[in-house]
């Protein structure tokens, strides 16, 4: 179960990026996430369905970093949990965590689309 105290999206993370590189860097970061994260999740889901725990762990690890870059703390926490479950061979936890991860990705996509700077 996801920690409800964690924000779906922490605006402070994007504010820090904005302070360094302005709206252009924020837009590039969000665009990169929105382009790269869904295929990574698809790869993870396919690996989980095929019982490929190494593939799940690698995809979850990558997604964990991507989520952290945009301040998607719930998605990051879900990726941490899935990676740990995959590394320990807990297929049941991987499958449950994968569902949570997909749900969190959809939330993050919606929220990032709303904060995407226009240029």
Buried (B, 14 or more C-beta within 10 A) or exposed (E): EBEEEBBBBBEEBBEEBBEEEEBEBBBBBBEEBBEEBBEBBEBBBEBBEEEBBEBBBBBBBBBBEBBBBBBBBBBBBBBBBBBBBBBEEBBEBBBBBBEBBBBBBEBBBEBBEEEBBEE
